[in-house]
Amino acid sequence: MSDFTSYLLHELNRAPLTVEAYLRDLSQFAEWMGADPDTLDPHEVTPGHVRAWLASLAREGQSPRTLRRKAQSLRAFFRFMLKREKIDRNPTRDLSLPKIPKPLPDHVRMEEIEKILTDEEALLRDTPPEDAETELRNHLVMETLYSLGLRRAELIAISDNDISQTAAELKVTGKRSKQRIVPLPQKLLDDINEWQRLRDSLWPDLPSPRPLFVVKGKRISPTQVYTIVKKELQGSTARRKSPHALRHSFATTMLNEGADLNSVKEFLGHSTLSTTQIYTHISFAEMKKAYSNAHPRARNGE
């Protein structure tokens, strides 16, 4: 199991949380087989065992998404064993993964999020600079998530050295440490500069690289980001008032306003927006042009 963990982390570059889930799934399967992960004999496992285990979980009410992940966990393990020549057959080779239903992504309507951001900007104009820390930070969190379509973890990870003032670009570190460059609209860049000046006056001793978003002198946490977004979206019609709803809003707005699918894929850091479409690389210049033409927060800086 130690070798399998190392294989997942270093050869497959799986995230730590994904590795934990895989190991937990293997433990559950081994227990179902009457063993534990370290004593389970992989030679005894047949395709019938795997299908029977998944069927038992389905009868218990496990969702298709959970069943699919558990199947992927077993597939990864037996592929690892086959690669290390510990077994001569893979009992998951012909296993069909459960289909996952694809509900429409929840998002905040463009006119709603634009009104929220506009109202926040009006409030900031009436707030004395010495009292503006919370309002300015919360507004910038909302503006950045919606203007760039970032994941919550990507927003949290931003440091000052990821921001290019001269090129008006942001380096984003996504899943599996994959990096991408996205353009910064002038309005957002101006707000970032204003926040940095206020942050540095309040917290001059922040460690380097200086985190962009801080609360009480520490890098903002996932819970704090979620709380900010949930509060700011209270008046919206979105079912889920979460950072990811703003990411969906970004993509929806871009596509509705005429951006091509490949530009949106580049922005989101996805190989595809749909499991049926193949990732196509486009140049950064094309992506920047599409963004300037399609997204209202980019046009606001003109």
C-alpha positions in Angstrom: 0.0 0.0 0.0 2.9 2.3 0.7 4.2 1.7 -2.9 0.8 2.2 -4.3 0.5 5.5 -2.4 3.8 6.7 -3.8 2.7 5.6 -7.3 -0.5 7.7 -7.1 1.3 10.8 -5.7 4.4 10.8 -7.8 3.8 8.9 -11.0 0.1 9.7 -11.6 0.4 13.1 -9.8 -2.9 12.6 -8.0 -3.9 15.2 -5.4 -3.5 14.1 -1.7 -7.3 14.1 -1.2 -7.8 11.9 -4.2 -5.1 9.5 -2.9 -6.9 9.3 0.5 -10.2 8.5 -1.3 -8.5 5.7 -3.3 -7.0 4.1 -0.3 -10.3 4.4 1.6 -12.1 2.7 -1.3 -9.5 -0.1 -1.4 -9.9 -0.7 2.4 -13.7 -1.0 1.9 -13.3 -3.4 -0.9 -10.8 -5.5 1.0 -13.1 -5.6 4.0 -15.9 -6.8 1.7 -13.6 -9.5 0.5 -12.9 -10.5 4.2 -9.4 -9.1 4.4 -7.6 -5.8 4.7 -5.5 -4.0 2.0 -2.2 -5.5 3.2 -3.4 -9.1 3.4 -5.7 -9.2 0.4 -4.4 -11.6 -2.2 -5.0 -9.8 -5.6 -4.8 -13.1 -7.4 -8.1 -14.1 -5.8 -10.0 -11.1 -7.1 -12.1 -11.8 -10.1 -14.2 -9.4 -12.3 -17.2 -11.0 -10.7 -16.0 -9.9 -7.3 -15.6 -6.3 -8.4 -19.0 -6.1 -10.1 -20.7 -7.7 -7.1 -19.1 -5.2 -4.7 -20.2 -2.3 -6.9 -23.7 -3.8 -7.2 -23.9 -4.1 -3.4 -23.0 -0.4 -3.0 -25.6 0.6 -5.6 -28.2 -1.3 -3.6 -27.2 0.6 -0.5 -28.0 3.8 -2.4 -24.5 5.0 -3.3 -24.6 7.6 -6.1 -23.3 7.0 -9.6 -20.6 9.5 -9.0 -19.4 7.6 -5.9 -19.6 4.3 -7.6 -17.6 5.6 -10.5 -14.8 6.8 -8.2 -14.7 3.5 -6.3 -14.4 1.7 -9.6 -11.6 4.0 -10.6 -9.8 3.4 -7.4 -9.8 -0.4 -8.0 -8.7 0.1 -11.6 -5.8 2.3 -10.5 -4.7 -0.3 -8.0 -4.8 -3.3 -10.3 -3.1 -1.4 -13.1 -0.4 -0.6 -10.6 -0.1 -4.3 -9.6 0.0 -5.4 -13.3 2.6 -2.7 -14.1 4.8 -4.0 -11.2 4.3 -7.6 -12.5 2.6 -8.6 -9.2 -0.3 -10.1 -11.1 -0.7 -11.4 -14.7 -4.4 -10.4 -15.2 -6.4 -7.3 -14.4 -9.8 -8.1 -13.0 -11.0 -4.5 -13.8 -9.8 -4.4 -17.4 -13.3 -4.8 -18.9 -15.1 -2.9 -16.1 -17.6 -0.3 -17.4 -17.7 2.8 -15.2 -21.1 3.9 -14.0 -22.5 6.8 -16.0 -22.8 10.1 -14.2 -25.9 12.3 -14.9 -24.9 15.8 -16.1 -27.2 18.4 -14.5 -27.0 21.9 -15.8 -24.4 23.8 -13.7 -25.8 26.3 -11.3 -24.8 29.9 -11.9 -25.6 33.5 -11.0 -27.4 35.4 -13.7 -25.2 38.0 -15.3 -27.5 40.9 -14.4 -27.6 39.8 -10.8 -23.8 39.5 -10.3 -23.2 42.8 -12.2 -25.7 44.5 -9.8 -24.0 43.0 -6.8 -20.6 44.2 -7.9 -21.9 47.7 -8.8 -23.6 48.0 -5.5 -20.4 47.0 -3.7 -18.4 49.6 -5.6 -20.9 52.3 -4.7 -20.6 51.2 -1.0 -16.8 51.4 -1.2 -17.0 55.0 -2.5 -18.8 56.0 0.7 -16.6 54.1 3.1 -13.6 55.8 4.7 -10.3 54.2 3.8 -9.5 53.3 7.4 -12.8 51.2 7.5 -12.6 49.7 4.0 -10.6 46.5 4.7 -13.5 44.1 4.9 -15.6 45.7 2.1 -12.6 46.0 -0.3 -11.4 42.5 0.3 -14.8 40.9 -0.1 -15.5 42.9 -3.2 -12.2 41.8 -4.7 -12.9 38.2 -3.9 -16.2 38.4 -5.7 -14.8 40.4 -8.6 -11.8 38.0 -9.1 -13.9 34.8 -9.0 -16.4 36.2 -11.5 -14.0 38.1 -13.8 -11.6 35.2 -14.2 -13.6 32.0 -13.5 -11.1 30.8 -10.8 -11.6 27.8 -8.5 -11.7 28.7 -4.8 -8.3 27.0 -4.3 -6.8 29.0 -7.2 -8.0 32.2 -5.7 -6.5 31.4 -2.3 -3.1 30.5 -3.8 -2.6 33.8 -5.5 0.5 35.7 -4.3 1.8 39.1 -5.4 4.5 37.5 -7.6 1.8 35.8 -9.7 0.6 39.2 -10.9 2.3 41.0 -13.8 1.4 44.7 -13.6 3.1 45.6 -16.9 1.5 42.7 -18.9 -1.8 42.8 -17.0 -1.7 39.0 -16.6 -2.2 36.6 -13.7 -0.4 33.2 -13.3 -2.9 30.7 -12.0 -1.9 27.5 -10.3 -4.7 24.9 -10.9 -5.2 21.3 -10.1 -2.2 19.0 -10.0 0.0 22.2 -9.9 -0.9 22.9 -13.6 -0.3 26.6 -14.4 -2.0 28.9 -16.9 -1.8 32.6 -17.7 -5.0 34.7 -17.9 -5.4 38.4 -18.8 -6.4 40.9 -16.1 -8.9 43.5 -17.1 -7.8 47.0 -16.1 -10.7 47.5 -13.7 -9.7 44.4 -11.8 -6.0 45.3 -11.8 -6.8 48.7 -10.4 -8.8 47.2 -7.6 -6.0 44.7 -6.9 -3.5 47.6 -6.6 -5.9 49.5 -4.2 -6.3 46.4 -2.1 -2.6 45.8 -2.0 -1.9 49.3 -0.7 -4.4 48.9 2.1 -3.3 45.4 2.9 0.4 46.5 3.2 -0.5 49.4 5.4 -2.3 47.0 7.8 0.0 44.0 7.6 3.5 45.3 6.6 5.2 42.1 7.8 3.5 39.5 5.6 5.9 36.7 4.6 7.2 36.5 1.0 5.7 35.6 -1.4 3.0 37.9 -0.1 -0.5 36.3 -0.3 -2.9 38.5 -2.2 -5.9 37.8 0.0 -5.4 37.9 3.7 -7.7 38.0 6.8 -6.2 39.3 10.0 -2.7 39.0 8.6 -3.0 35.4 7.4 -3.8 33.9 4.0 -7.5 33.6 3.5 -9.0 30.2 4.1 -11.4 28.1 2.0 -14.1 28.6 4.6 -13.6 32.3 4.7 -13.9 32.5 0.9 -17.1 30.4 0.9 -18.6 32.6 3.7 -17.9 35.8 1.8 -19.4 34.5 -1.4 -22.5 33.0 0.3 -23.1 36.3 2.1 -22.7 38.4 -1.1 -25.0 36.2 -3.1 -27.9 36.1 -0.6 -30.1 38.3 -2.8 -29.5 36.3 -5.9 -31.7 33.5 -7.4 -28.8 31.0 -7.6 -29.6 27.7 -5.8 -26.0 27.2 -4.7 -24.4 30.4 -3.4 -20.9 29.2 -3.6 -17.5 30.2 -5.3 -18.1 27.5 -7.9 -21.4 29.1 -8.9 -19.4 32.2 -9.8 -17.0 30.0 -11.9 -20.1 28.7 -13.8 -21.3 32.2 -14.1 -18.1 33.2 -15.8 -18.3 30.4 -18.3 -22.0 31.0 -19.0 -21.5 34.7 -19.5 -18.5 34.3 -21.8 -20.4 31.8 -24.0 -23.6 33.7 -24.0 -21.8 36.9 -25.0 -20.1 35.2 -28.0 -16.8 33.7 -26.8 -15.7 30.5 -28.5 -15.6 27.3 -26.4 -11.8 26.9 -26.7 -11.2 30.4 -25.2 -13.4 29.5 -22.2 -11.6 26.1 -21.8 -8.3 27.9 -21.6 -9.5 30.3 -19.0 -11.0 27.6 -16.8 -7.9 25.5 -17.1 -9.9 22.5 -18.4 -8.8 20.2 -21.2 -12.5 20.1 -22.0 -15.8 21.7 -20.9 -17.6 18.6 -22.0 -16.4 15.0 -21.8 -17.3 14.5 -25.4 -15.1 17.3 -26.8 -11.4 17.2 -27.4 -9.1 19.9 -26.0 -7.8 22.3 -28.6 -5.0 24.7 -27.8 -5.5 28.3 -28.8 -3.0 31.1 -28.6 -3.0 33.4 -25.6 -3.6 36.4 -27.9 -6.8 34.8 -29.3 -8.0 34.0 -25.7 -7.3 37.6 -24.6 -9.1 39.0 -27.6 -12.2 36.8 -27.0 -12.2 37.8 -23.3 -12.0 41.5 -24.1 -14.9 41.2 -26.5 -17.1 38.9 -24.5 -16.8 39.6 -20.7 -18.4 42.7 -19.2 -15.8 43.1 -16.5 -13.1 43.3 -19.2 -15.1 45.9 -21.2 -15.6 48.0 -18.1 -11.9 49.0 -18.1 -12.0 50.5 -21.6 
